[in-house]
Amino acid sequence: MPWLVAFMVFLAVLAFALAASMHQVAGRWDKGARGTLTVQVPVSAADDGQALAAVLALLRATPGIASAEPLADAQLAALIEPWIGPLAAGDIPIPRLIDVRARPGARPDLESLRVRLGAAAPGTVVDDHRAWLGRLLALMRALEATALAVLGLVLVVTVGTVIFTTRTGLSIHHEAVEVMHLIGAQDSYIARQFAGRALALGLKGGAIGLMLALPALAVIGALFGRESGGILPEVTFSFLHWTAIGAMPLVVALTGMATARFTVLGSLSRIL
């Protein structure tokens, strides 16, 4: 039983960490992209100072727009570096990007804005991030839900394992249980013995599972940060997250203890 519990705790910790990570990433992406627009001015218009100035003036004069600032060349190079590597000035023609921030609660008329920007600088593109962000958020939420489902499944399997183990123990020690009844032992006393044993084994197995899960989390976090290349936001666990992870063995052990107690009481009421 301890090794089964250790495996369950190991999976539970990884599932919880995945759910918390996906929740953070989705929340940061949603918050960061809400109320923001990206205006892409083609190279031909960007090289024309008057056209770029006209685009900026039009954006800043649009109701609901709080700010419109063109990105510097260094910022553009940093944005595309994860995809095509470092670039020197003038390596390839790069359109000028303008970071547009809307006022809180404001919803600028994007269709009208696109028409007016196209007239000021033909080929200008307005991206409100909804298309790609919606798909990414749906994926993050699906992964989060899957991780939570795995966490629930771990608890269900733990309960089933304890029930099977407890019933097996009762069958093996059936005669001893009958003798204890004959000398006056109550069902609650017998149930406490099984529950205490389940708690001890659960804590032992949970501690093993936690000690195996923490290094695995560290390795996965390091690989995740290295392979994402800065594209995905950094995920950090709060004190509450670490508290929940540290409490996982105790939760599993208490679940096993309660399950063993109710299993023994139910079995004794039927067989004795």
Backbone torsions as a table, in degrees:
resi	resn	phi	psi	omega
1	MET	NA	-42.1	-179.4
2	PRO	-56.7	-39.3	-178.7
3	TRP	-72.0	-33.7	174.6
4	LEU	-64.5	-42.9	178.1
5	VAL	-64.7	-40.3	178.3
6	ALA	-59.3	-42.8	178.7
7	PHE	-64.8	-40.9	179.4
8	MET	-63.7	-43.2	179.3
9	VAL	-66.0	-40.7	177.3
10	PHE	-57.0	-47.9	178.8
11	LEU	-66.1	-39.0	-178.5
12	ALA	-63.8	-42.1	179.6
13	VAL	-64.3	-45.4	179.3
14	LEU	-63.9	-41.3	179.6
15	ALA	-65.0	-42.5	178.7
16	PHE	-64.4	-42.3	179.5
17	ALA	-63.5	-39.9	178.3
18	LEU	-64.9	-44.7	180.0
19	ALA	-62.1	-44.3	179.3
20	ALA	-64.7	-39.4	-179.9
21	SER	-65.5	-47.0	179.9
22	MET	-63.3	-35.6	178.3
23	HIS	-65.1	-41.8	178.9
24	GLN	-66.3	-46.4	-177.9
25	VAL	-62.5	-45.4	-179.6
26	ALA	-63.9	-41.5	179.7
27	GLY	-64.3	-41.0	-179.4
28	ARG	-69.3	-41.6	177.8
29	TRP	-63.3	-44.2	-178.4
30	ASP	-64.3	-44.0	179.8
31	LYS	-67.9	-40.0	-177.5
32	GLY	-70.1	-32.3	-176.9
33	ALA	-92.4	-17.4	-179.5
34	ARG	-69.2	129.9	178.6
35	GLY	78.1	15.7	179.1
36	THR	-122.9	148.9	174.4
37	LEU	-131.6	153.7	172.8
38	THR	-121.8	121.6	178.2
39	VAL	-105.0	123.4	-179.0
40	GLN	-106.0	114.9	179.2
41	VAL	-98.0	124.0	-177.7
42	PRO	-59.5	160.6	-174.9
43	VAL	-58.7	-43.0	-177.5
44	SER	-60.1	-40.8	179.1
45	ALA	-78.4	-33.0	-179.0
46	ALA	-65.9	-33.7	178.1
47	ASP	-71.2	-18.1	177.4
48	ASP	-90.7	107.8	-176.5
49	GLY	-60.3	-34.7	-179.2
50	GLN	-68.3	-40.8	179.4
51	ALA	-65.1	-43.5	178.8
52	LEU	-64.1	-41.4	178.2
53	ALA	-63.7	-37.4	178.8
54	ALA	-65.8	-40.0	178.0
55	VAL	-62.8	-46.4	-179.9
56	LEU	-62.6	-42.4	180.0
57	ALA	-64.1	-40.5	180.0
58	LEU	-65.2	-42.8	179.8
59	LEU	-63.5	-45.9	-177.2
60	ARG	-68.4	-22.0	178.9
61	ALA	-90.9	-6.4	-178.7
62	THR	-74.2	129.6	177.3
63	PRO	-58.0	134.7	179.2
64	GLY	93.7	-11.4	179.0
65	ILE	-90.5	122.9	-179.3
66	ALA	-86.5	-38.8	-178.2
67	SER	-156.5	154.5	175.2
68	ALA	-145.8	109.5	-175.1
69	GLU	-126.4	126.6	176.7
70	PRO	-70.3	142.7	178.5
71	LEU	-79.2	140.8	177.6
72	ALA	-71.6	162.6	-179.7
73	ASP	-59.3	-37.8	179.6
74	ALA	-65.3	-37.7	178.1
75	GLN	-67.2	-40.9	177.6
76	LEU	-62.6	-43.5	179.0
77	ALA	-62.4	-38.5	178.9
78	ALA	-67.4	-33.0	-179.2
79	LEU	-68.6	-39.3	-175.8
80	ILE	-94.8	-5.6	-179.2
81	GLU	-59.7	-41.1	179.1
82	PRO	-61.2	-21.1	-175.6
83	TRP	-95.5	-44.3	-174.7
84	ILE	-124.1	6.0	177.3
85	GLY	88.7	177.6	-178.1
86	PRO	-68.5	144.3	180.0
87	LEU	-123.6	144.2	171.7
88	ALA	-92.2	158.1	-178.6
89	ALA	-59.0	129.5	177.1
90	GLY	85.5	3.3	179.5
91	ASP	-61.3	-50.5	177.5
92	ILE	-136.9	151.7	176.8
93	PRO	-71.6	127.5	-178.0
94	ILE	-118.3	126.7	176.6
95	PRO	-61.2	153.0	177.4
96	ARG	-83.0	129.7	178.0
97	LEU	-104.1	140.1	178.5
98	ILE	-120.0	123.3	178.1
99	ASP	-85.6	117.7	-175.8
100	VAL	-114.1	129.3	178.8
101	ARG	-115.3	127.8	177.2
102	ALA	-89.7	154.4	176.4
103	ARG	-69.0	150.0	-179.9
104	PRO	-55.9	127.4	178.9
105	GLY	82.9	-9.4	-178.6
106	ALA	-82.1	146.9	177.3
107	ARG	-131.7	89.2	179.8
108	PRO	-60.8	149.5	178.0
109	ASP	-76.6	99.7	-174.1
110	LEU	-69.1	-37.9	-179.2
111	GLU	-63.4	-45.7	178.0
112	SER	-63.9	-38.5	-179.9
113	LEU	-64.4	-40.8	179.4
114	ARG	-62.5	-41.9	-179.8
115	VAL	-63.5	-45.4	-177.5
116	ARG	-69.0	-37.7	177.7
117	LEU	-68.9	-37.8	177.1
118	GLY	-62.7	-32.9	177.1
119	ALA	-72.1	-36.7	-178.9
120	ALA	-75.0	-37.4	-179.9
121	ALA	-147.3	96.1	-178.0
122	PRO	-53.9	137.9	179.7
123	GLY	92.3	-1.9	-180.0
124	THR	-69.7	135.8	-177.1
125	VAL	-116.3	134.9	175.9
126	VAL	-110.1	120.7	-178.9
127	ASP	-115.0	118.7	177.6
128	ASP	-97.4	7.0	173.3
129	HIS	69.1	3.8	-173.7
130	ARG	-68.5	-39.5	-174.8
131	ALA	-63.1	-57.1	-176.7
132	TRP	-74.8	-34.0	-178.5
133	LEU	-68.1	-37.6	178.9
134	GLY	-61.0	-41.9	179.4
135	ARG	-67.7	-41.2	-180.0
136	LEU	-66.0	-42.1	179.0
137	LEU	-64.6	-38.5	177.0
138	ALA	-62.1	-40.1	178.1
139	LEU	-65.5	-44.6	179.6
140	MET	-61.9	-43.0	179.5
141	ARG	-65.6	-36.4	178.4
142	ALA	-66.5	-41.9	177.4
143	LEU	-64.9	-39.0	178.0
144	GLU	-62.9	-45.3	179.2
145	ALA	-63.9	-38.3	178.3
146	THR	-64.3	-42.5	179.3
147	ALA	-63.9	-41.3	178.1
148	LEU	-66.3	-35.8	176.9
149	ALA	-65.2	-39.8	176.3
150	VAL	-62.3	-40.3	178.9
151	LEU	-62.1	-43.5	176.7
152	GLY	-64.7	-39.0	179.0
153	LEU	-64.3	-36.3	177.7
154	VAL	-60.4	-43.9	179.4
155	LEU	-64.5	-40.3	179.5
156	VAL	-63.8	-44.3	179.5
157	VAL	-65.2	-37.3	177.4
158	THR	-61.7	-45.0	178.5
159	VAL	-61.3	-45.1	178.9
160	GLY	-61.8	-39.2	179.0
161	THR	-64.1	-43.6	-179.9
162	VAL	-65.6	-40.6	178.7
163	ILE	-60.9	-46.8	-179.6
164	PHE	-63.1	-44.6	-178.9
165	THR	-64.5	-41.3	-178.5
166	THR	-67.0	-43.0	179.2
167	ARG	-65.6	-36.7	176.2
168	THR	-63.7	-42.7	178.0
169	GLY	-62.9	-39.3	177.5
170	LEU	-64.3	-40.1	179.3
171	SER	-65.2	-41.5	-179.1
172	ILE	-65.8	-41.5	-176.0
173	HIS	-102.3	29.8	-177.6
174	HIS	-58.8	-44.6	-178.2
175	GLU	-66.2	-40.2	179.2
176	ALA	-64.3	-37.5	178.5
177	VAL	-65.3	-40.6	178.1
178	GLU	-62.6	-41.3	178.9
179	VAL	-63.2	-42.8	178.9
180	MET	-61.4	-37.1	176.2
181	HIS	-64.7	-40.3	-177.8
182	LEU	-65.1	-31.4	-179.3
183	ILE	-91.4	9.6	172.3
184	GLY	103.6	5.4	179.8
185	ALA	-70.1	135.4	178.6
186	GLN	-84.5	158.5	177.3
187	ASP	-58.3	-37.1	-178.5
188	SER	-64.5	-36.2	178.2
189	TYR	-65.3	-46.5	179.8
190	ILE	-62.9	-40.8	179.6
191	ALA	-63.0	-36.5	179.1
192	ARG	-65.3	-33.4	179.0
193	GLN	-65.8	-45.4	178.2
194	PHE	-66.6	-40.2	-179.0
195	ALA	-65.4	-40.8	178.2
196	GLY	-64.4	-39.2	177.2
197	ARG	-64.9	-42.5	178.9
198	ALA	-64.0	-37.9	178.6
199	LEU	-64.7	-45.0	-179.1
200	ALA	-63.2	-45.9	179.1
201	LEU	-66.1	-36.6	179.0
202	GLY	-65.0	-42.9	178.5
203	LEU	-64.8	-40.3	179.1
204	LYS	-63.6	-49.7	179.5
205	GLY	-65.9	-37.9	179.1
206	GLY	-64.0	-39.4	177.9
207	ALA	-64.2	-39.7	178.1
208	ILE	-64.2	-45.4	179.9
209	GLY	-61.8	-39.9	179.5
210	LEU	-66.5	-41.6	179.4
211	MET	-65.4	-28.8	176.2
212	LEU	-80.0	-31.7	-175.3
213	ALA	-75.6	-36.9	-176.4
214	LEU	-62.4	-47.7	175.2
215	PRO	-62.4	-35.8	178.1
216	ALA	-63.2	-39.9	177.2
217	LEU	-62.6	-41.9	-179.9
218	ALA	-63.2	-43.1	180.0
219	VAL	-66.0	-45.3	-179.9
220	ILE	-63.1	-41.0	178.9
221	GLY	-63.1	-41.2	179.1
222	ALA	-65.8	-44.1	178.8
223	LEU	-65.9	-39.0	179.8
224	PHE	-62.8	-45.4	-179.6
225	GLY	-67.2	-36.1	-178.3
226	ARG	-73.5	-43.2	-175.3
227	GLU	-77.6	-24.1	-179.4
228	SER	-71.8	-20.4	176.8
229	GLY	62.1	26.4	179.4
230	GLY	83.2	-0.6	-179.5
231	ILE	-72.7	-40.8	179.3
232	LEU	-91.9	145.0	179.8
233	PRO	-68.3	153.7	179.5
234	GLU	-70.2	137.3	-179.7
235	VAL	-105.8	125.3	177.3
236	THR	-128.0	137.3	179.7
237	PHE	-90.0	139.4	178.3
238	SER	-83.6	177.0	177.9
239	PHE	-60.9	-37.7	179.5
240	LEU	-66.1	-37.5	177.7
241	HIS	-62.4	-47.9	-179.6
242	TRP	-66.1	-33.7	176.4
243	THR	-63.4	-43.3	178.9
244	ALA	-64.0	-41.0	178.5
245	ILE	-64.8	-43.8	179.4
246	GLY	-65.7	-28.6	-179.1
247	ALA	-84.3	-5.1	-176.4
248	MET	-58.6	-45.9	177.9
249	PRO	-60.2	-38.7	179.6
250	LEU	-65.6	-41.8	179.6
251	VAL	-61.6	-45.6	179.8
252	VAL	-65.0	-40.5	-179.7
253	ALA	-66.1	-42.5	178.1
254	LEU	-66.3	-36.2	176.3
255	THR	-63.2	-42.7	177.4
256	GLY	-64.5	-39.5	179.4
257	MET	-63.5	-47.9	-180.0
258	ALA	-63.9	-39.8	179.7
259	THR	-64.1	-43.7	179.5
260	ALA	-62.6	-42.3	-179.0
261	ARG	-61.3	-50.5	-178.1
262	PHE	-68.1	-32.0	177.9
263	THR	-66.2	-43.9	180.0
264	VAL	-65.1	-46.2	-179.7
265	LEU	-60.8	-41.9	178.9
266	GLY	-67.5	-39.4	-179.1
267	SER	-69.6	-42.2	-179.0
268	LEU	-65.3	-34.7	179.5
269	SER	-66.7	-20.9	-178.7
270	ARG	-96.2	-34.3	-172.9
271	ILE	-98.8	-13.6	-178.6
272	LEU	-116.2	NA	NA
